[in-house]
Amino acid sequence: MIKIYHNPRCSKSREVLNILESGEEPLEIIKYLDSPLNADQLSELLDKLEMRPKELLRKNEPIWKEKYKGRELSDKQIIAAMIEHPKLIERPIVVKGNKAIVARPTERVLTFI
């Protein structure tokens, strides 16, 4: 099964979802803004992405600039910020088995699936 962490308002996320829906594999759509991840789920996702929390951050989001920019934050604090403000999580994230990618550019998903 393929999972997509999806934000319907994001054009890149919608593009990747369209690609995945045209495939034949079962698909689980997780609207992470509606059902935010907890610390364990986000940590597991980061492991699958092989990324550190700061690599998954959307640093241009207003909430990041207003509350966190310029502060020295630990990985745990960054994860807490992403849990409190899910918009800070880069998207779309596609998971297949024990691996995951941030599908930017959207074409990355084609080689991943």
Biopython code that builds the backbone (N, CA, C, O; Angstrom):
import numpy as np
from Bio.PDB.StructureBuilder import StructureBuilder

atoms = [
    (1, "MET", "N", (0.840, -1.187, 0.000)),
    (1, "MET", "CA", (0.000, 0.000, 0.000)),
    (1, "MET", "C", (0.881, 1.246, 0.000)),
    (1, "MET", "O", (1.933, 1.284, 0.639)),
    (2, "ILE", "N", (0.438, 2.239, -0.715)),
    (2, "ILE", "CA", (1.111, 3.539, -0.753)),
    (2, "ILE", "C", (0.305, 4.513, 0.099)),
    (2, "ILE", "O", (-0.926, 4.526, 0.059)),
    (3, "LYS", "N", (1.021, 5.325, 0.867)),
    (3, "LYS", "CA", (0.378, 6.373, 1.661)),
    (3, "LYS", "C", (0.861, 7.722, 1.141)),
    (3, "LYS", "O", (2.020, 7.876, 0.757)),
    (4, "ILE", "N", (-0.040, 8.685, 1.138)),
    (4, "ILE", "CA", (0.345, 10.055, 0.825)),
    (4, "ILE", "C", (-0.133, 10.953, 1.960)),
    (4, "ILE", "O", (-1.301, 10.926, 2.347)),
    (5, "TYR", "N", (0.788, 11.740, 2.479)),
    (5, "TYR", "CA", (0.447, 12.782, 3.449)),
    (5, "TYR", "C", (0.137, 14.003, 2.605)),
    (5, "TYR", "O", (1.022, 14.599, 1.992)),
    (6, "HIS", "N", (-1.124, 14.358, 2.587)),
    (6, "HIS", "CA", (-1.684, 15.230, 1.559)),
    (6, "HIS", "C", (-2.313, 16.481, 2.153)),
    (6, "HIS", "O", (-2.979, 16.440, 3.188)),
    (7, "ASN", "N", (-2.081, 17.597, 1.464)),
    (7, "ASN", "CA", (-2.767, 18.849, 1.761)),
    (7, "ASN", "C", (-3.539, 19.225, 0.502)),
    (7, "ASN", "O", (-2.925, 19.618, -0.491)),
    (8, "PRO", "N", (-4.855, 19.118, 0.511)),
    (8, "PRO", "CA", (-5.647, 19.390, -0.684)),
    (8, "PRO", "C", (-5.482, 20.808, -1.233)),
    (8, "PRO", "O", (-5.764, 21.047, -2.407)),
    (9, "ARG", "N", (-5.035, 21.740, -0.411)),
    (9, "ARG", "CA", (-4.855, 23.120, -0.880)),
    (9, "ARG", "C", (-3.538, 23.328, -1.620)),
    (9, "ARG", "O", (-3.319, 24.382, -2.216)),
    (10, "CYS", "N", (-2.669, 22.332, -1.584)),
    (10, "CYS", "CA", (-1.343, 22.442, -2.207)),
    (10, "CYS", "C", (-1.379, 21.852, -3.615)),
    (10, "CYS", "O", (-1.749, 20.693, -3.796)),
    (11, "SER", "N", (-0.996, 22.645, -4.602)),
    (11, "SER", "CA", (-1.050, 22.166, -5.988)),
    (11, "SER", "C", (-0.094, 20.996, -6.220)),
    (11, "SER", "O", (-0.440, 20.063, -6.945)),
    (12, "LYS", "N", (1.082, 21.022, -5.632)),
    (12, "LYS", "CA", (2.037, 19.910, -5.794)),
    (12, "LYS", "C", (1.470, 18.631, -5.179)),
    (12, "LYS", "O", (1.609, 17.545, -5.742)),
    (13, "SER", "N", (0.842, 18.771, -4.043)),
    (13, "SER", "CA", (0.231, 17.612, -3.386)),
    (13, "SER", "C", (-0.896, 17.042, -4.246)),
    (13, "SER", "O", (-1.026, 15.824, -4.370)),
    (14, "ARG", "N", (-1.695, 17.902, -4.831)),
    (14, "ARG", "CA", (-2.781, 17.441, -5.712)),
    (14, "ARG", "C", (-2.217, 16.741, -6.949)),
    (14, "ARG", "O", (-2.765, 15.732, -7.391)),
    (15, "GLU", "N", (-1.125, 17.269, -7.510)),
    (15, "GLU", "CA", (-0.496, 16.646, -8.682)),
    (15, "GLU", "C", (-0.008, 15.240, -8.355)),
    (15, "GLU", "O", (-0.234, 14.302, -9.120)),
    (16, "VAL", "N", (0.657, 15.102, -7.222)),
    (16, "VAL", "CA", (1.168, 13.782, -6.825)),
    (16, "VAL", "C", (0.012, 12.832, -6.553)),
    (16, "VAL", "O", (0.080, 11.662, -6.929)),
    (17, "LEU", "N", (-1.034, 13.304, -5.917)),
    (17, "LEU", "CA", (-2.199, 12.461, -5.659)),
    (17, "LEU", "C", (-2.797, 11.962, -6.976)),
    (17, "LEU", "O", (-3.164, 10.791, -7.080)),
    (18, "ASN", "N", (-2.898, 12.822, -7.968)),
    (18, "ASN", "CA", (-3.426, 12.408, -9.281)),
    (18, "ASN", "C", (-2.573, 11.312, -9.891)),
    (18, "ASN", "O", (-3.103, 10.353, -10.453)),
    (19, "ILE", "N", (-1.255, 11.442, -9.787)),
    (19, "ILE", "CA", (-0.343, 10.412, -10.306)),
    (19, "ILE", "C", (-0.594, 9.091, -9.583)),
    (19, "ILE", "O", (-0.709, 8.041, -10.215)),
    (20, "LEU", "N", (-0.678, 9.152, -8.254)),
    (20, "LEU", "CA", (-0.873, 7.933, -7.470)),
    (20, "LEU", "C", (-2.234, 7.289, -7.747)),
    (20, "LEU", "O", (-2.344, 6.064, -7.807)),
    (21, "GLU", "N", (-3.255, 8.105, -7.911)),
    (21, "GLU", "CA", (-4.596, 7.566, -8.174)),
    (21, "GLU", "C", (-4.685, 6.899, -9.539)),
    (21, "GLU", "O", (-5.543, 6.042, -9.750)),
    (22, "SER", "N", (-3.819, 7.277, -10.466)),
    (22, "SER", "CA", (-3.842, 6.657, -11.787)),
    (22, "SER", "C", (-3.116, 5.309, -11.790)),
    (22, "SER", "O", (-3.182, 4.567, -12.771)),
    (23, "GLY", "N", (-2.432, 4.999, -10.705)),
    (23, "GLY", "CA", (-1.740, 3.716, -10.593)),
    (23, "GLY", "C", (-2.677, 2.620, -10.130)),
    (23, "GLY", "O", (-3.877, 2.833, -9.954)),
    (24, "GLU", "N", (-2.106, 1.448, -9.938)),
    (24, "GLU", "CA", (-2.925, 0.291, -9.581)),
    (24, "GLU", "C", (-2.770, -0.120, -8.123)),
    (24, "GLU", "O", (-3.514, -0.979, -7.650)),
    (25, "GLU", "N", (-1.833, 0.465, -7.406)),
    (25, "GLU", "CA", (-1.612, 0.078, -6.012)),
    (25, "GLU", "C", (-2.657, 0.722, -5.108)),
    (25, "GLU", "O", (-3.109, 1.838, -5.362)),
    (26, "PRO", "N", (-3.036, 0.007, -4.049)),
    (26, "PRO", "CA", (-3.949, 0.609, -3.073)),
    (26, "PRO", "C", (-3.323, 1.873, -2.485)),
    (26, "PRO", "O", (-2.106, 1.959, -2.320)),
    (27, "LEU", "N", (-4.159, 2.835, -2.176)),
    (27, "LEU", "CA", (-3.694, 4.148, -1.751)),
    (27, "LEU", "C", (-4.423, 4.583, -0.486)),
    (27, "LEU", "O", (-5.646, 4.483, -0.390)),
    (28, "GLU", "N", (-3.656, 5.063, 0.471)),
    (28, "GLU", "CA", (-4.229, 5.659, 1.680)),
    (28, "GLU", "C", (-3.877, 7.140, 1.675)),
    (28, "GLU", "O", (-2.706, 7.508, 1.586)),
    (29, "ILE", "N", (-4.892, 7.980, 1.770)),
    (29, "ILE", "CA", (-4.696, 9.429, 1.769)),
    (29, "ILE", "C", (-4.825, 9.925, 3.203)),
    (29, "ILE", "O", (-5.854, 9.740, 3.852)),
    (30, "ILE", "N", (-3.765, 10.557, 3.679)),
    (30, "ILE", "CA", (-3.755, 11.081, 5.042)),
    (30, "ILE", "C", (-3.725, 12.603, 4.955)),
    (30, "ILE", "O", (-2.723, 13.195, 4.555)),
    (31, "LYS", "N", (-4.824, 13.216, 5.332)),
    (31, "LYS", "CA", (-4.900, 14.681, 5.344)),
    (31, "LYS", "C", (-4.349, 15.146, 6.691)),
    (31, "LYS", "O", (-5.086, 15.320, 7.661)),
    (32, "TYR", "N", (-3.041, 15.341, 6.720)),
    (32, "TYR", "CA", (-2.342, 15.572, 7.985)),
    (32, "TYR", "C", (-2.688, 16.904, 8.648)),
    (32, "TYR", "O", (-2.387, 17.092, 9.827)),
    (33, "LEU", "N", (-3.305, 17.820, 7.929)),
    (33, "LEU", "CA", (-3.756, 19.054, 8.570)),
    (33, "LEU", "C", (-5.035, 18.802, 9.371)),
    (33, "LEU", "O", (-5.275, 19.454, 10.388)),
    (34, "ASP", "N", (-5.850, 17.858, 8.911)),
    (34, "ASP", "CA", (-7.086, 17.503, 9.607)),
    (34, "ASP", "C", (-6.837, 16.519, 10.748)),
    (34, "ASP", "O", (-7.514, 16.564, 11.775)),
    (35, "SER", "N", (-5.871, 15.640, 10.562)),
    (35, "SER", "CA", (-5.512, 14.627, 11.569)),
    (35, "SER", "C", (-4.014, 14.718, 11.824)),
    (35, "SER", "O", (-3.247, 13.917, 11.290)),
    (36, "PRO", "N", (-3.587, 15.689, 12.638)),
    (36, "PRO", "CA", (-2.150, 15.902, 12.856)),
    (36, "PRO", "C", (-1.456, 14.666, 13.422)),
    (36, "PRO", "O", (-2.040, 13.874, 14.162)),
    (37, "LEU", "N", (-0.203, 14.538, 13.049)),
    (37, "LEU", "CA", (0.624, 13.442, 13.535)),
    (37, "LEU", "C", (1.024, 13.688, 14.983)),
    (37, "LEU", "O", (1.087, 14.831, 15.437)),
    (38, "ASN", "N", (1.295, 12.595, 15.709)),
    (38, "ASN", "CA", (1.873, 12.746, 17.037)),
    (38, "ASN", "C", (3.390, 12.589, 16.924)),
    (38, "ASN", "O", (3.903, 12.331, 15.835)),
    (39, "ALA", "N", (4.100, 12.741, 18.019)),
    (39, "ALA", "CA", (5.570, 12.719, 17.997)),
    (39, "ALA", "C", (6.106, 11.383, 17.485)),
    (39, "ALA", "O", (7.059, 11.357, 16.707)),
    (40, "ASP", "N", (5.509, 10.289, 17.908)),
    (40, "ASP", "CA", (5.974, 8.977, 17.457)),
    (40, "ASP", "C", (5.761, 8.797, 15.957)),
    (40, "ASP", "O", (6.644, 8.299, 15.259)),
    (41, "GLN", "N", (4.598, 9.198, 15.464)),
    (41, "GLN", "CA", (4.311, 9.066, 14.036)),
    (41, "GLN", "C", (5.257, 9.928, 13.202)),
    (41, "GLN", "O", (5.754, 9.484, 12.167)),
    (42, "LEU", "N", (5.501, 11.142, 13.645)),
    (42, "LEU", "CA", (6.386, 12.029, 12.900)),
    (42, "LEU", "C", (7.826, 11.513, 12.940)),
    (42, "LEU", "O", (8.531, 11.579, 11.934)),
    (43, "SER", "N", (8.263, 11.008, 14.076)),
    (43, "SER", "CA", (9.610, 10.442, 14.182)),
    (43, "SER", "C", (9.771, 9.232, 13.266)),
    (43, "SER", "O", (10.805, 9.076, 12.616)),
    (44, "GLU", "N", (8.750, 8.377, 13.214)),
    (44, "GLU", "CA", (8.791, 7.216, 12.331)),
    (44, "GLU", "C", (8.842, 7.651, 10.863)),
    (44, "GLU", "O", (9.569, 7.067, 10.061)),
    (45, "LEU", "N", (8.079, 8.660, 10.529)),
    (45, "LEU", "CA", (8.082, 9.185, 9.169)),
    (45, "LEU", "C", (9.456, 9.768, 8.820)),
    (45, "LEU", "O", (9.956, 9.553, 7.716)),
    (46, "LEU", "N", (10.056, 10.491, 9.739)),
    (46, "LEU", "CA", (11.392, 11.042, 9.515)),
    (46, "LEU", "C", (12.416, 9.929, 9.296)),
    (46, "LEU", "O", (13.318, 10.070, 8.470)),
    (47, "ASP", "N", (12.281, 8.830, 10.030)),
    (47, "ASP", "CA", (13.171, 7.685, 9.824)),
    (47, "ASP", "C", (13.025, 7.129, 8.419)),
    (47, "ASP", "O", (14.020, 6.829, 7.759)),
    (48, "LYS", "N", (11.789, 6.992, 7.959)),
    (48, "LYS", "CA", (11.549, 6.466, 6.612)),
    (48, "LYS", "C", (12.069, 7.421, 5.541)),
    (48, "LYS", "O", (12.521, 6.992, 4.479)),
    (49, "LEU", "N", (12.000, 8.701, 5.826)),
    (49, "LEU", "CA", (12.503, 9.715, 4.892)),
    (49, "LEU", "C", (14.022, 9.830, 4.944)),
    (49, "LEU", "O", (14.647, 10.379, 4.036)),
    (50, "GLU", "N", (14.609, 9.299, 6.027)),
    (50, "GLU", "CA", (16.037, 9.460, 6.295)),
    (50, "GLU", "C", (16.402, 10.938, 6.335)),
    (50, "GLU", "O", (17.365, 11.387, 5.713)),
    (51, "MET", "N", (15.592, 11.677, 7.092)),
    (51, "MET", "CA", (15.776, 13.128, 7.220)),
    (51, "MET", "C", (15.784, 13.514, 8.690)),
    (51, "MET", "O", (15.228, 12.827, 9.547)),
    (52, "ARG", "N", (16.430, 14.632, 8.943)),
    (52, "ARG", "CA", (16.341, 15.256, 10.260)),
    (52, "ARG", "C", (15.155, 16.213, 10.222)),
    (52, "ARG", "O", (14.754, 16.663, 9.149)),
    (53, "PRO", "N", (14.594, 16.527, 11.383)),
    (53, "PRO", "CA", (13.401, 17.389, 11.405)),
    (53, "PRO", "C", (13.570, 18.707, 10.655)),
    (53, "PRO", "O", (12.653, 19.131, 9.952)),
    (54, "LYS", "N", (14.716, 19.359, 10.791)),
    (54, "LYS", "CA", (14.879, 20.657, 10.123)),
    (54, "LYS", "C", (14.852, 20.542, 8.604)),
    (54, "LYS", "O", (14.577, 21.526, 7.917)),
    (55, "GLU", "N", (15.137, 19.345, 8.064)),
    (55, "GLU", "CA", (15.098, 19.145, 6.615)),
    (55, "GLU", "C", (13.666, 19.029, 6.087)),
    (55, "GLU", "O", (13.426, 19.190, 4.890)),
    (56, "LEU", "N", (12.730, 18.753, 6.973)),
    (56, "LEU", "CA", (11.332, 18.581, 6.579)),
    (56, "LEU", "C", (10.499, 19.838, 6.831)),
    (56, "LEU", "O", (9.297, 19.866, 6.567)),
    (57, "LEU", "N", (11.151, 20.860, 7.338)),
    (57, "LEU", "CA", (10.468, 22.112, 7.682)),
    (57, "LEU", "C", (10.187, 22.983, 6.476)),
    (57, "LEU", "O", (10.992, 23.070, 5.548)),
    (58, "ARG", "N", (9.037, 23.623, 6.506)),
    (58, "ARG", "CA", (8.714, 24.674, 5.536)),
    (58, "ARG", "C", (9.067, 26.001, 6.210)),
    (58, "ARG", "O", (8.247, 26.591, 6.913)),
    (59, "LYS", "N", (10.281, 26.452, 5.986)),
    (59, "LYS", "CA", (10.801, 27.625, 6.696)),
    (59, "LYS", "C", (10.218, 28.942, 6.196)),
    (59, "LYS", "O", (10.421, 29.979, 6.826)),
    (60, "ASN", "N", (9.505, 28.922, 5.087)),
    (60, "ASN", "CA", (8.903, 30.153, 4.583)),
    (60, "ASN", "C", (7.469, 30.361, 5.069)),
    (60, "ASN", "O", (6.832, 31.359, 4.732)),
    (61, "GLU", "N", (6.971, 29.424, 5.851)),
    (61, "GLU", "CA", (5.624, 29.590, 6.414)),
    (61, "GLU", "C", (5.636, 30.738, 7.424)),
    (61, "GLU", "O", (6.568, 30.853, 8.220)),
    (62, "PRO", "N", (4.613, 31.582, 7.395)),
    (62, "PRO", "CA", (4.554, 32.708, 8.338)),
    (62, "PRO", "C", (4.691, 32.287, 9.804)),
    (62, "PRO", "O", (5.339, 32.981, 10.589)),
    (63, "ILE", "N", (4.092, 31.168, 10.172)),
    (63, "ILE", "CA", (4.159, 30.739, 11.572)),
    (63, "ILE", "C", (5.598, 30.444, 11.986)),
    (63, "ILE", "O", (5.974, 30.701, 13.129)),
    (64, "TRP", "N", (6.409, 29.905, 11.068)),
    (64, "TRP", "CA", (7.825, 29.647, 11.377)),
    (64, "TRP", "C", (8.560, 30.966, 11.589)),
    (64, "TRP", "O", (9.303, 31.135, 12.556)),
    (65, "LYS", "N", (8.337, 31.884, 10.674)),
    (65, "LYS", "CA", (9.017, 33.177, 10.763)),
    (65, "LYS", "C", (8.625, 33.940, 12.021)),
    (65, "LYS", "O", (9.463, 34.594, 12.640)),
    (66, "GLU", "N", (7.348, 33.857, 12.401)),
    (66, "GLU", "CA", (6.855, 34.606, 13.566)),
    (66, "GLU", "C", (7.305, 34.007, 14.893)),
    (66, "GLU", "O", (7.648, 34.740, 15.820)),
    (67, "LYS", "N", (7.307, 32.673, 14.990)),
    (67, "LYS", "CA", (7.518, 32.036, 16.293)),
    (67, "LYS", "C", (8.884, 31.391, 16.495)),
    (67, "LYS", "O", (9.338, 31.259, 17.632)),
    (68, "TYR", "N", (9.553, 30.984, 15.400)),
    (68, "TYR", "CA", (10.720, 30.130, 15.581)),
    (68, "TYR", "C", (12.002, 30.608, 14.892)),
    (68, "TYR", "O", (13.097, 30.266, 15.338)),
    (69, "LYS", "N", (11.888, 31.376, 13.841)),
    (69, "LYS", "CA", (13.058, 31.772, 13.067)),
    (69, "LYS", "C", (14.099, 32.442, 13.958)),
    (69, "LYS", "O", (13.778, 33.291, 14.790)),
    (70, "GLY", "N", (15.362, 32.037, 13.761)),
    (70, "GLY", "CA", (16.459, 32.632, 14.503)),
    (70, "GLY", "C", (16.726, 31.986, 15.847)),
    (70, "GLY", "O", (17.710, 32.318, 16.509)),
    (71, "ARG", "N", (15.871, 31.072, 16.259)),
    (71, "ARG", "CA", (16.061, 30.378, 17.530)),
    (71, "ARG", "C", (16.825, 29.074, 17.300)),
    (71, "ARG", "O", (16.648, 28.416, 16.275)),
    (72, "GLU", "N", (17.661, 28.711, 18.246)),
    (72, "GLU", "CA", (18.345, 27.419, 18.202)),
    (72, "GLU", "C", (17.408, 26.382, 18.792)),
    (72, "GLU", "O", (17.142, 26.392, 19.994)),
    (73, "LEU", "N", (16.909, 25.489, 17.955)),
    (73, "LEU", "CA", (15.951, 24.481, 18.402)),
    (73, "LEU", "C", (16.532, 23.084, 18.227)),
    (73, "LEU", "O", (17.199, 22.796, 17.232)),
    (74, "SER", "N", (16.273, 22.226, 19.200)),
    (74, "SER", "CA", (16.676, 20.825, 19.104)),
    (74, "SER", "C", (15.728, 20.109, 18.141)),
    (74, "SER", "O", (14.681, 20.644, 17.775)),
    (75, "ASP", "N", (16.106, 18.895, 17.737)),
    (75, "ASP", "CA", (15.220, 18.093, 16.891)),
    (75, "ASP", "C", (13.874, 17.893, 17.574)),
    (75, "ASP", "O", (12.824, 17.974, 16.937)),
    (76, "LYS", "N", (13.915, 17.632, 18.869)),
    (76, "LYS", "CA", (12.681, 17.409, 19.633)),
    (76, "LYS", "C", (11.795, 18.660, 19.615)),
    (76, "LYS", "O", (10.575, 18.546, 19.505)),
    (77, "GLN", "N", (12.390, 19.835, 19.721)),
    (77, "GLN", "CA", (11.619, 21.087, 19.693)),
    (77, "GLN", "C", (11.039, 21.348, 18.301)),
    (77, "GLN", "O", (9.925, 21.855, 18.172)),
    (78, "ILE", "N", (11.802, 20.999, 17.266)),
    (78, "ILE", "CA", (11.300, 21.175, 15.897)),
    (78, "ILE", "C", (10.129, 20.232, 15.648)),
    (78, "ILE", "O", (9.134, 20.623, 15.037)),
    (79, "ILE", "N", (10.244, 18.995, 16.117)),
    (79, "ILE", "CA", (9.140, 18.043, 15.985)),
    (79, "ILE", "C", (7.910, 18.579, 16.717)),
    (79, "ILE", "O", (6.796, 18.506, 16.198)),
    (80, "ALA", "N", (8.110, 19.112, 17.913)),
    (80, "ALA", "CA", (6.983, 19.674, 18.677)),
    (80, "ALA", "C", (6.328, 20.823, 17.910)),
    (80, "ALA", "O", (5.103, 20.947, 17.906)),
    (81, "ALA", "N", (7.137, 21.662, 17.262)),
    (81, "ALA", "CA", (6.599, 22.773, 16.469)),
    (81, "ALA", "C", (5.775, 22.245, 15.294)),
    (81, "ALA", "O", (4.713, 22.785, 14.987)),
    (82, "MET", "N", (6.270, 21.180, 14.630)),
    (82, "MET", "CA", (5.548, 20.613, 13.493)),
    (82, "MET", "C", (4.253, 19.941, 13.938)),
    (82, "MET", "O", (3.273, 19.928, 13.194)),
    (83, "ILE", "N", (4.244, 19.389, 15.136)),
    (83, "ILE", "CA", (3.021, 18.776, 15.652)),
    (83, "ILE", "C", (1.990, 19.863, 15.981)),
    (83, "ILE", "O", (0.803, 19.730, 15.683)),
    (84, "GLU", "N", (2.476, 20.930, 16.597)),
    (84, "GLU", "CA", (1.573, 22.031, 16.951)),
    (84, "GLU", "C", (1.072, 22.775, 15.715)),
    (84, "GLU", "O", (-0.063, 23.250, 15.681)),
    (85, "HIS", "N", (1.937, 22.870, 14.697)),
    (85, "HIS", "CA", (1.619, 23.611, 13.467)),
    (85, "HIS", "C", (1.925, 22.715, 12.261)),
    (85, "HIS", "O", (2.985, 22.862, 11.653)),
    (86, "PRO", "N", (1.031, 21.796, 11.900)),
    (86, "PRO", "CA", (1.302, 20.847, 10.817)),
    (86, "PRO", "C", (1.618, 21.502, 9.469)),
    (86, "PRO", "O", (2.205, 20.860, 8.598)),
    (87, "LYS", "N", (1.236, 22.767, 9.287)),
    (87, "LYS", "CA", (1.581, 23.457, 8.035)),
    (87, "LYS", "C", (3.086, 23.555, 7.838)),
    (87, "LYS", "O", (3.551, 23.786, 6.722)),
    (88, "LEU", "N", (3.848, 23.383, 8.906)),
    (88, "LEU", "CA", (5.308, 23.464, 8.826)),
    (88, "LEU", "C", (5.930, 22.233, 8.179)),
    (88, "LEU", "O", (7.118, 22.239, 7.858)),
    (89, "ILE", "N", (5.144, 21.181, 7.983)),
    (89, "ILE", "CA", (5.662, 19.948, 7.397)),
    (89, "ILE", "C", (5.634, 20.057, 5.878)),
    (89, "ILE", "O", (4.602, 20.361, 5.280)),
    (90, "GLU", "N", (6.794, 19.801, 5.263)),
    (90, "GLU", "CA", (6.901, 19.816, 3.797)),
    (90, "GLU", "C", (5.971, 18.751, 3.222)),
    (90, "GLU", "O", (5.720, 17.726, 3.857)),
    (91, "ARG", "N", (5.474, 18.994, 2.041)),
    (91, "ARG", "CA", (4.530, 18.085, 1.406)),
    (91, "ARG", "C", (4.742, 18.070, -0.098)),
    (91, "ARG", "O", (5.387, 18.957, -0.657)),
    (92, "PRO", "N", (4.205, 17.076, -0.731)),
    (92, "PRO", "CA", (3.574, 15.868, -0.225)),
    (92, "PRO", "C", (4.617, 14.815, 0.143)),
    (92, "PRO", "O", (5.696, 14.756, -0.447)),
    (93, "ILE", "N", (4.280, 14.002, 1.109)),
    (93, "ILE", "CA", (5.143, 12.896, 1.515)),
    (93, "ILE", "C", (4.462, 11.611, 1.054)),
    (93, "ILE", "O", (3.274, 11.394, 1.296)),
    (94, "VAL", "N", (5.240, 10.769, 0.388)),
    (94, "VAL", "CA", (4.724, 9.493, -0.103)),
    (94, "VAL", "C", (5.507, 8.377, 0.575)),
    (94, "VAL", "O", (6.737, 8.399, 0.615)),
    (95, "VAL", "N", (4.770, 7.398, 1.108)),
    (95, "VAL", "CA", (5.372, 6.278, 1.822)),
    (95, "VAL", "C", (5.013, 4.986, 1.108)),
    (95, "VAL", "O", (3.862, 4.751, 0.741)),
    (96, "LYS", "N", (6.025, 4.160, 0.925)),
    (96, "LYS", "CA", (5.822, 2.820, 0.376)),
    (96, "LYS", "C", (6.727, 1.888, 1.167)),
    (96, "LYS", "O", (7.952, 1.984, 1.093)),
    (97, "GLY", "N", (6.121, 0.999, 1.916)),
    (97, "GLY", "CA", (6.899, 0.081, 2.747)),
    (97, "GLY", "C", (7.653, 0.843, 3.828)),
    (97, "GLY", "O", (7.067, 1.630, 4.572)),
    (98, "ASN", "N", (8.952, 0.602, 3.905)),
    (98, "ASN", "CA", (9.789, 1.249, 4.917)),
    (98, "ASN", "C", (10.520, 2.474, 4.396)),
    (98, "ASN", "O", (11.434, 2.975, 5.051)),
    (99, "LYS", "N", (10.133, 2.959, 3.236)),
    (99, "LYS", "CA", (10.774, 4.129, 2.634)),
    (99, "LYS", "C", (9.750, 5.216, 2.373)),
    (99, "LYS", "O", (8.562, 4.946, 2.201)),
    (100, "ALA", "N", (10.229, 6.440, 2.346)),
    (100, "ALA", "CA", (9.360, 7.581, 2.055)),
    (100, "ALA", "C", (10.161, 8.649, 1.333)),
    (100, "ALA", "O", (11.387, 8.704, 1.430)),
    (101, "ILE", "N", (9.447, 9.493, 0.610)),
    (101, "ILE", "CA", (10.068, 10.643, -0.059)),
    (101, "ILE", "C", (9.164, 11.859, 0.098)),
    (101, "ILE", "O", (7.957, 11.742, 0.310)),
    (102, "VAL", "N", (9.782, 13.024, -0.010)),
    (102, "VAL", "CA", (9.045, 14.254, -0.235)),
    (102, "VAL", "C", (8.996, 14.385, -1.755)),
    (102, "VAL", "O", (10.036, 14.514, -2.401)),
    (103, "ALA", "N", (7.819, 14.353, -2.316)),
    (103, "ALA", "CA", (7.658, 14.309, -3.770)),
    (103, "ALA", "C", (7.727, 15.701, -4.376)),
    (103, "ALA", "O", (6.756, 16.199, -4.945)),
    (104, "ARG", "N", (8.871, 16.305, -4.245)),
    (104, "ARG", "CA", (9.178, 17.593, -4.862)),
    (104, "ARG", "C", (10.525, 17.464, -5.525)),
    (104, "ARG", "O", (11.508, 17.185, -4.838)),
    (105, "PRO", "N", (10.618, 17.647, -6.781)),
    (105, "PRO", "CA", (9.519, 17.915, -7.709)),
    (105, "PRO", "C", (8.593, 16.691, -7.814)),
    (105, "PRO", "O", (8.957, 15.580, -7.426)),
    (106, "THR", "N", (7.419, 16.923, -8.333)),
    (106, "THR", "CA", (6.400, 15.877, -8.361)),
    (106, "THR", "C", (6.859, 14.630, -9.122)),
    (106, "THR", "O", (6.398, 13.527, -8.828)),
    (107, "GLU", "N", (7.747, 14.787, -10.081)),
    (107, "GLU", "CA", (8.221, 13.661, -10.895)),
    (107, "GLU", "C", (8.970, 12.629, -10.043)),
    (107, "GLU", "O", (9.092, 11.473, -10.450)),
    (108, "ARG", "N", (9.460, 13.017, -8.896)),
    (108, "ARG", "CA", (10.172, 12.069, -8.014)),
    (108, "ARG", "C", (9.302, 10.868, -7.677)),
    (108, "ARG", "O", (9.805, 9.761, -7.487)),
    (109, "VAL", "N", (8.004, 11.091, -7.604)),
    (109, "VAL", "CA", (7.113, 9.991, -7.220)),
    (109, "VAL", "C", (7.112, 8.884, -8.273)),
    (109, "VAL", "O", (6.896, 7.718, -7.943)),
    (110, "LEU", "N", (7.348, 9.234, -9.524)),
    (110, "LEU", "CA", (7.326, 8.238, -10.592)),
    (110, "LEU", "C", (8.451, 7.205, -10.438)),
    (110, "LEU", "O", (8.232, 6.020, -10.687)),
    (111, "THR", "N", (9.610, 7.625, -10.043)),
    (111, "THR", "CA", (10.721, 6.689, -9.829)),
    (111, "THR", "C", (10.606, 5.981, -8.492)),
    (111, "THR", "O", (11.187, 4.911, -8.308)),
    (112, "PHE", "N", (9.874, 6.556, -7.564)),
    (112, "PHE", "CA", (9.724, 5.964, -6.247)),
    (112, "PHE", "C", (8.730, 4.809, -6.234)),
    (112, "PHE", "O", (8.969, 3.781, -5.602)),
    (113, "ILE", "N", (7.611, 4.987, -6.937)),
    (113, "ILE", "CA", (6.580, 3.943, -6.911)),
    (113, "ILE", "C", (6.891, 2.882, -7.931)),
    (113, "ILE", "O", (6.141, 1.915, -8.065)),
]
sb = StructureBuilder()
sb.init_structure("model")
sb.init_model(0)
sb.init_chain("A")
sb.init_seg("    ")
for serial, (resi, resn, name, xyz) in enumerate(atoms, 1):
    if name == "N":
        sb.init_residue(resn, " ", resi, " ")
    sb.init_atom(name, np.array(xyz, "f"), 0.0, 1.0, " ", f" {name:<3s}", serial, name[0])
structure = sb.get_structure()
